[in-house]
Structure formats: C-alpha cells, structure tokens
Amino acid sequence: MGMKEQGMKNNRFAVAAGRAGQSRAEQTAALEAVKSGLVRRHTLYAPDTAFVPAIRRAADEAASLAWTTPCPLLVLPLLVEEKVQEARRMVERQQQIRERSRELLAFAT
C-alpha cells in the first residue's frame, strides 16, 4: 500500500470516528441543559429581578458563541460567566443612571 492510499485510509477512519459521537440534536439538548443550569445558578444569586432578563440574554449569547468552537460544552460555562459579569455591570450602570435621573428630576421640580 502506497503513502497516498494509507493517508486516505486514515482519513476514512477519522471521519468515521467523528460520526460515532453525539448527533447534533443530542449536542443541542446537552448544551441547553448545561445552559439552563447555569442560568438557574446565576439567577439564584442575582441581587434583584432586574438582572434576570440580562442573565438569560447573556447565556443565550454565550451559547451562540460556544457553538462556533470545536467543543461547545467545554467552553460554555466560562463564556456564560464572562457574559453574565458583563451583563451585571451593564444593569448596575443602567440603575445608577436611572437613580441620578430621578434625583435630577426631583431637584428640578
């Protein structure tokens, strides 16, 4: 068997091994289960309900980004953590702006 034939044989093995794993539907279900658990954990420790929609959006963004990687289940928890921290900062900033606006309006009237 020549080098070219041996290389082709190795490629067929690699493709066959890739198909032996989970189907896309199984991967999606697993990713959604992990994402739901992470959302539950983060919403449980949210300071108030204003953070919940932002946490859900952050988890959705993280899942979308995770799908672009070779191992979405591996990177999802870290991506969710980063996105949730970013979302919390944004919600806190919005709350500060609203509070200052209320103070200014109260002062003006």
LUMPA-917917 format. One record per atom (N, C-alpha, C): residue in three letters; x, y, z; atom name. Coordinates in steps of 0.05 Angstrom, whole numbers, plus 5000, padded with zeros to 4 digits. Example, Ala and Ser with C-alpha at 12.3 -4.5 7.8 and 13.67 -1.06 7.14 Angstrom:
{node 'ALA' {5264 4886 5156} 'N'}
{node 'ALA' {5246 4910 5156} 'CA'}
{node 'ALA' {5264 4934 5156} 'C'}
{node 'SER' {5257 4955 5142} 'N'}
{node 'SER' {5273 4979 5143} 'CA'}
{node 'SER' {5258 5001 5157} 'C'}
This chain:
{node 'MET' {5017 4977 5000} 'N'}
{node 'MET' {5000 5000 5000} 'CA'}
{node 'MET' {5018 5025 5000} 'C'}
{node 'GLY' {5012 5044 4982} 'N'}
{node 'GLY' {5028 5068 4980} 'CA'}
{node 'GLY' {5020 5088 5001} 'C'}
{node 'MET' {5037 5110 5002} 'N'}
{node 'MET' {5032 5131 5022} 'CA'}
{node 'MET' {5005 5145 5018} 'C'}
{node 'LYS' {4997 5149 4993} 'N'}
{node 'LYS' {4972 5162 4987} 'CA'}
{node 'LYS' {4949 5145 4996} 'C'}
{node 'GLU' {4950 5119 4990} 'N'}
{node 'GLU' {4928 5101 4998} 'CA'}
{node 'GLU' {4927 5099 5029} 'C'}
{node 'GLN' {4949 5099 5042} 'N'}
{node 'GLN' {4950 5098 5071} 'CA'}
{node 'GLN' {4937 5123 5083} 'C'}
{node 'GLY' {4944 5146 5072} 'N'}
{node 'GLY' {4932 5171 5081} 'CA'}
{node 'GLY' {4902 5172 5078} 'C'}
{node 'MET' {4892 5162 5055} 'N'}
{node 'MET' {4863 5161 5051} 'CA'}
{node 'MET' {4850 5142 5071} 'C'}
{node 'LYS' {4863 5120 5077} 'N'}
{node 'LYS' {4852 5101 5096} 'CA'}
{node 'LYS' {4850 5115 5124} 'C'}
{node 'ASN' {4870 5130 5131} 'N'}
{node 'ASN' {4870 5145 5157} 'CA'}
{node 'ASN' {4848 5166 5157} 'C'}
{node 'ASN' {4843 5179 5135} 'N'}
{node 'ASN' {4822 5199 5133} 'CA'}
{node 'ASN' {4795 5187 5137} 'C'}
{node 'ARG' {4790 5163 5125} 'N'}
{node 'ARG' {4765 5150 5128} 'CA'}
{node 'ARG' {4760 5143 5157} 'C'}
{node 'PHE' {4781 5134 5171} 'N'}
{node 'PHE' {4779 5127 5199} 'CA'}
{node 'PHE' {4771 5152 5215} 'C'}
{node 'ALA' {4784 5174 5210} 'N'}
{node 'ALA' {4779 5199 5225} 'CA'}
{node 'ALA' {4750 5208 5221} 'C'}
{node 'VAL' {4740 5206 5197} 'N'}
{node 'VAL' {4713 5215 5191} 'CA'}
{node 'VAL' {4693 5196 5205} 'C'}
{node 'ALA' {4698 5170 5204} 'N'}
{node 'ALA' {4681 5150 5217} 'CA'}
{node 'ALA' {4681 5155 5247} 'C'}
{node 'ALA' {4704 5161 5259} 'N'}
{node 'ALA' {4705 5166 5288} 'CA'}
{node 'ALA' {4689 5190 5295} 'C'}
{node 'GLY' {4689 5211 5278} 'N'}
{node 'GLY' {4674 5235 5283} 'CA'}
{node 'GLY' {4644 5230 5284} 'C'}
{node 'ARG' {4634 5212 5267} 'N'}
{node 'ARG' {4606 5206 5266} 'CA'}
{node 'ARG' {4597 5189 5289} 'C'}
{node 'ALA' {4615 5176 5303} 'N'}
{node 'ALA' {4608 5158 5325} 'CA'}
{node 'ALA' {4599 5173 5349} 'C'}
{node 'GLY' {4604 5199 5351} 'N'}
{node 'GLY' {4596 5215 5374} 'CA'}
{node 'GLY' {4567 5222 5374} 'C'}
{node 'GLN' {4560 5242 5389} 'N'}
{node 'GLN' {4532 5251 5392} 'CA'}
{node 'GLN' {4522 5263 5366} 'C'}
{node 'SER' {4496 5261 5361} 'N'}
{node 'SER' {4483 5275 5339} 'CA'}
{node 'SER' {4480 5304 5346} 'C'}
{node 'ARG' {4474 5320 5327} 'N'}
{node 'ARG' {4471 5349 5331} 'CA'}
{node 'ARG' {4448 5354 5351} 'C'}
{node 'ALA' {4427 5338 5349} 'N'}
{node 'ALA' {4404 5341 5368} 'CA'}
{node 'ALA' {4412 5335 5396} 'C'}
{node 'GLU' {4429 5314 5400} 'N'}
{node 'GLU' {4438 5307 5426} 'CA'}
{node 'GLU' {4457 5328 5437} 'C'}
{node 'GLN' {4474 5339 5420} 'N'}
{node 'GLN' {4492 5361 5429} 'CA'}
{node 'GLN' {4476 5385 5437} 'C'}
{node 'THR' {4455 5392 5421} 'N'}
{node 'THR' {4439 5415 5427} 'CA'}
{node 'THR' {4424 5411 5454} 'C'}
{node 'ALA' {4414 5387 5458} 'N'}
{node 'ALA' {4400 5382 5484} 'CA'}
{node 'ALA' {4419 5384 5507} 'C'}
{node 'ALA' {4443 5373 5504} 'N'}
{node 'ALA' {4463 5374 5525} 'CA'}
{node 'ALA' {4471 5403 5531} 'C'}
{node 'LEU' {4475 5419 5510} 'N'}
{node 'LEU' {4483 5447 5513} 'CA'}
{node 'LEU' {4461 5463 5527} 'C'}
{node 'GLU' {4436 5458 5519} 'N'}
{node 'GLU' {4414 5472 5531} 'CA'}
{node 'GLU' {4410 5464 5561} 'C'}
{node 'ALA' {4415 5439 5567} 'N'}
{node 'ALA' {4414 5431 5595} 'CA'}
{node 'ALA' {4435 5445 5612} 'C'}
{node 'VAL' {4459 5446 5602} 'N'}
{node 'VAL' {4481 5459 5616} 'CA'}
{node 'VAL' {4474 5489 5619} 'C'}
{node 'LYS' {4465 5501 5597} 'N'}
{node 'LYS' {4459 5530 5597} 'CA'}
{node 'LYS' {4436 5535 5617} 'C'}
{node 'SER' {4416 5519 5618} 'N'}
{node 'SER' {4394 5523 5637} 'CA'}
{node 'SER' {4403 5521 5666} 'C'}
{node 'GLY' {4421 5502 5671} 'N'}
{node 'GLY' {4432 5500 5698} 'CA'}
{node 'GLY' {4448 5525 5706} 'C'}
{node 'LEU' {4464 5535 5687} 'N'}
{node 'LEU' {4480 5559 5693} 'CA'}
{node 'LEU' {4462 5583 5697} 'C'}
{node 'VAL' {4441 5585 5681} 'N'}
{node 'VAL' {4422 5608 5684} 'CA'}
{node 'VAL' {4409 5606 5712} 'C'}
{node 'ARG' {4400 5582 5719} 'N'}
{node 'ARG' {4387 5579 5746} 'CA'}
{node 'ARG' {4407 5587 5768} 'C'}
{node 'ARG' {4431 5579 5766} 'N'}
{node 'ARG' {4451 5585 5787} 'CA'}
{node 'ARG' {4455 5616 5788} 'C'}
{node 'HIS' {4458 5629 5765} 'N'}
{node 'HIS' {4463 5657 5765} 'CA'}
{node 'HIS' {4439 5673 5774} 'C'}
{node 'THR' {4415 5665 5766} 'N'}
{node 'THR' {4391 5680 5775} 'CA'}
{node 'THR' {4385 5676 5804} 'C'}
{node 'LEU' {4393 5653 5815} 'N'}
{node 'LEU' {4390 5648 5844} 'CA'}
{node 'LEU' {4405 5668 5860} 'C'}
{node 'TYR' {4429 5676 5851} 'N'}
{node 'TYR' {4446 5696 5865} 'CA'}
{node 'TYR' {4443 5724 5855} 'C'}
{node 'ALA' {4424 5729 5837} 'N'}
{node 'ALA' {4421 5756 5827} 'CA'}
{node 'ALA' {4411 5775 5849} 'C'}
{node 'PRO' {4422 5799 5851} 'N'}
{node 'PRO' {4414 5817 5873} 'CA'}
{node 'PRO' {4384 5825 5872} 'C'}
{node 'ASP' {4373 5827 5848} 'N'}
{node 'ASP' {4344 5832 5845} 'CA'}
{node 'ASP' {4334 5822 5818} 'C'}
{node 'THR' {4308 5823 5814} 'N'}
{node 'THR' {4297 5812 5789} 'CA'}
{node 'THR' {4304 5827 5764} 'C'}
{node 'ALA' {4314 5851 5766} 'N'}
{node 'ALA' {4322 5867 5743} 'CA'}
{node 'ALA' {4345 5853 5728} 'C'}
{node 'PHE' {4360 5836 5742} 'N'}
{node 'PHE' {4383 5823 5729} 'CA'}
{node 'PHE' {4375 5798 5713} 'C'}
{node 'VAL' {4351 5786 5718} 'N'}
{node 'VAL' {4344 5760 5706} 'CA'}
{node 'VAL' {4343 5761 5676} 'C'}
{node 'PRO' {4329 5781 5663} 'N'}
{node 'PRO' {4329 5781 5634} 'CA'}
{node 'PRO' {4358 5785 5622} 'C'}
{node 'ALA' {4374 5800 5635} 'N'}
{node 'ALA' {4401 5805 5626} 'CA'}
{node 'ALA' {4418 5779 5628} 'C'}
{node 'ILE' {4413 5764 5649} 'N'}
{node 'ILE' {4427 5738 5653} 'CA'}
{node 'ILE' {4419 5719 5631} 'C'}
{node 'ARG' {4393 5718 5625} 'N'}
{node 'ARG' {4384 5700 5604} 'CA'}
{node 'ARG' {4396 5707 5577} 'C'}
{node 'ARG' {4395 5733 5571} 'N'}
{node 'ARG' {4407 5742 5545} 'CA'}
{node 'ARG' {4437 5735 5544} 'C'}
{node 'ALA' {4451 5739 5566} 'N'}
{node 'ALA' {4479 5733 5567} 'CA'}
{node 'ALA' {4484 5704 5562} 'C'}
{node 'ALA' {4468 5687 5574} 'N'}
{node 'ALA' {4471 5658 5570} 'CA'}
{node 'ALA' {4465 5650 5541} 'C'}
{node 'ASP' {4445 5663 5529} 'N'}
{node 'ASP' {4439 5658 5500} 'CA'}
{node 'ASP' {4463 5666 5483} 'C'}
{node 'GLU' {4474 5689 5488} 'N'}
{node 'GLU' {4498 5698 5473} 'CA'}
{node 'GLU' {4521 5679 5476} 'C'}
{node 'ALA' {4525 5670 5501} 'N'}
{node 'ALA' {4547 5652 5506} 'CA'}
{node 'ALA' {4543 5625 5491} 'C'}
{node 'ALA' {4519 5616 5491} 'N'}
{node 'ALA' {4513 5591 5476} 'CA'}
{node 'ALA' {4518 5594 5447} 'C'}
{node 'SER' {4510 5617 5436} 'N'}
{node 'SER' {4516 5622 5407} 'CA'}
{node 'SER' {4545 5622 5402} 'C'}
{node 'LEU' {4560 5635 5419} 'N'}
{node 'LEU' {4589 5635 5415} 'CA'}
{node 'LEU' {4601 5607 5419} 'C'}
{node 'ALA' {4591 5592 5438} 'N'}
{node 'ALA' {4602 5566 5444} 'CA'}
{node 'ALA' {4599 5547 5419} 'C'}
{node 'TRP' {4577 5550 5404} 'N'}
{node 'TRP' {4573 5534 5381} 'CA'}
{node 'TRP' {4594 5539 5359} 'C'}
{node 'THR' {4608 5561 5360} 'N'}
{node 'THR' {4628 5567 5340} 'CA'}
{node 'THR' {4655 5553 5346} 'C'}
{node 'THR' {4656 5540 5369} 'N'}
{node 'THR' {4681 5527 5377} 'CA'}
{node 'THR' {4679 5497 5372} 'C'}
{node 'PRO' {4702 5483 5372} 'N'}
{node 'PRO' {4701 5454 5368} 'CA'}
{node 'PRO' {4689 5439 5392} 'C'}
{node 'CYS' {4689 5450 5416} 'N'}
{node 'CYS' {4679 5437 5440} 'CA'}
{node 'CYS' {4660 5455 5455} 'C'}
{node 'PRO' {4635 5459 5445} 'N'}
{node 'PRO' {4617 5478 5457} 'CA'}
{node 'PRO' {4612 5473 5487} 'C'}
{node 'LEU' {4609 5448 5494} 'N'}
{node 'LEU' {4603 5442 5523} 'CA'}
{node 'LEU' {4626 5449 5541} 'C'}
{node 'LEU' {4649 5448 5530} 'N'}
{node 'LEU' {4673 5454 5546} 'CA'}
{node 'LEU' {4676 5483 5552} 'C'}
{node 'VAL' {4670 5500 5532} 'N'}
{node 'VAL' {4674 5529 5536} 'CA'}
{node 'VAL' {4649 5544 5546} 'C'}
{node 'LEU' {4626 5531 5545} 'N'}
{node 'LEU' {4601 5545 5553} 'CA'}
{node 'LEU' {4602 5557 5581} 'C'}
{node 'PRO' {4610 5542 5601} 'N'}
{node 'PRO' {4609 5553 5628} 'CA'}
{node 'PRO' {4626 5579 5631} 'C'}
{node 'LEU' {4650 5579 5619} 'N'}
{node 'LEU' {4667 5603 5621} 'CA'}
{node 'LEU' {4655 5626 5605} 'C'}
{node 'LEU' {4644 5621 5582} 'N'}
{node 'LEU' {4631 5642 5566} 'CA'}
{node 'LEU' {4607 5653 5581} 'C'}
{node 'VAL' {4591 5636 5593} 'N'}
{node 'VAL' {4568 5646 5609} 'CA'}
{node 'VAL' {4578 5664 5631} 'C'}
{node 'GLU' {4598 5655 5645} 'N'}
{node 'GLU' {4609 5671 5668} 'CA'}
{node 'GLU' {4617 5699 5658} 'C'}
{node 'GLU' {4632 5700 5636} 'N'}
{node 'GLU' {4641 5725 5626} 'CA'}
{node 'GLU' {4618 5743 5617} 'C'}
{node 'LYS' {4599 5731 5603} 'N'}
{node 'LYS' {4576 5747 5593} 'CA'}
{node 'LYS' {4558 5756 5615} 'C'}
{node 'VAL' {4555 5740 5636} 'N'}
{node 'VAL' {4538 5748 5659} 'CA'}
{node 'VAL' {4551 5770 5674} 'C'}
{node 'GLN' {4577 5769 5678} 'N'}
{node 'GLN' {4591 5791 5691} 'CA'}
{node 'GLN' {4588 5817 5676} 'C'}
{node 'GLU' {4590 5815 5649} 'N'}
{node 'GLU' {4587 5839 5632} 'CA'}
{node 'GLU' {4558 5849 5634} 'C'}
{node 'ALA' {4539 5831 5634} 'N'}
{node 'ALA' {4510 5839 5637} 'CA'}
{node 'ALA' {4504 5852 5663} 'C'}
{node 'ARG' {4516 5841 5685} 'N'}
{node 'ARG' {4512 5853 5711} 'CA'}
{node 'ARG' {4523 5881 5713} 'C'}
{node 'ARG' {4546 5885 5701} 'N'}
{node 'ARG' {4558 5912 5701} 'CA'}
{node 'ARG' {4539 5932 5686} 'C'}
{node 'MET' {4528 5922 5664} 'N'}
{node 'MET' {4511 5939 5648} 'CA'}
{node 'MET' {4485 5946 5663} 'C'}
{node 'VAL' {4473 5926 5676} 'N'}
{node 'VAL' {4448 5931 5691} 'CA'}
{node 'VAL' {4454 5950 5714} 'C'}
{node 'GLU' {4476 5946 5728} 'N'}
{node 'GLU' {4483 5964 5750} 'CA'}
{node 'GLU' {4487 5993 5740} 'C'}
{node 'ARG' {4500 5995 5718} 'N'}
{node 'ARG' {4505 6022 5706} 'CA'}
{node 'ARG' {4478 6035 5699} 'C'}
{node 'GLN' {4460 6019 5687} 'N'}
{node 'GLN' {4433 6030 5680} 'CA'}
{node 'GLN' {4418 6038 5705} 'C'}
{node 'GLN' {4420 6023 5726} 'N'}
{node 'GLN' {4407 6030 5751} 'CA'}
{node 'GLN' {4418 6056 5763} 'C'}
{node 'GLN' {4445 6060 5761} 'N'}
{node 'GLN' {4457 6084 5770} 'CA'}
{node 'GLN' {4447 6108 5754} 'C'}
{node 'ILE' {4445 6105 5728} 'N'}
{node 'ILE' {4436 6127 5711} 'CA'}
{node 'ILE' {4407 6134 5718} 'C'}
{node 'ARG' {4390 6114 5721} 'N'}
{node 'ARG' {4362 6119 5728} 'CA'}
{node 'ARG' {4360 6134 5755} 'C'}
{node 'GLU' {4376 6125 5775} 'N'}
{node 'GLU' {4375 6138 5801} 'CA'}
{node 'GLU' {4384 6168 5799} 'C'}
{node 'ARG' {4405 6173 5784} 'N'}
{node 'ARG' {4414 6201 5780} 'CA'}
{node 'ARG' {4393 6217 5766} 'C'}
{node 'SER' {4380 6205 5746} 'N'}
{node 'SER' {4359 6219 5731} 'CA'}
{node 'SER' {4336 6226 5750} 'C'}
{node 'ARG' {4328 6207 5767} 'N'}
{node 'ARG' {4307 6213 5787} 'CA'}
{node 'ARG' {4314 6236 5805} 'C'}
{node 'GLU' {4339 6236 5814} 'N'}
{node 'GLU' {4349 6257 5832} 'CA'}
{node 'GLU' {4348 6284 5818} 'C'}
{node 'LEU' {4357 6284 5793} 'N'}
{node 'LEU' {4356 6309 5778} 'CA'}
{node 'LEU' {4328 6319 5773} 'C'}
{node 'LEU' {4310 6301 5767} 'N'}
{node 'LEU' {4282 6308 5762} 'CA'}
{node 'LEU' {4269 6319 5788} 'C'}
{node 'ALA' {4276 6306 5811} 'N'}
{node 'ALA' {4265 6315 5836} 'CA'}
{node 'ALA' {4276 6342 5844} 'C'}
{node 'PHE' {4300 6347 5837} 'N'}
{node 'PHE' {4313 6373 5843} 'CA'}
{node 'PHE' {4301 6395 5825} 'C'}
{node 'ALA' {4294 6388 5800} 'N'}
{node 'ALA' {4284 6407 5781} 'CA'}
{node 'ALA' {4255 6415 5787} 'C'}
{node 'THR' {4240 6398 5801} 'N'}
{node 'THR' {4212 6404 5805} 'CA'}
{node 'THR' {4207 6417 5832} 'C'}
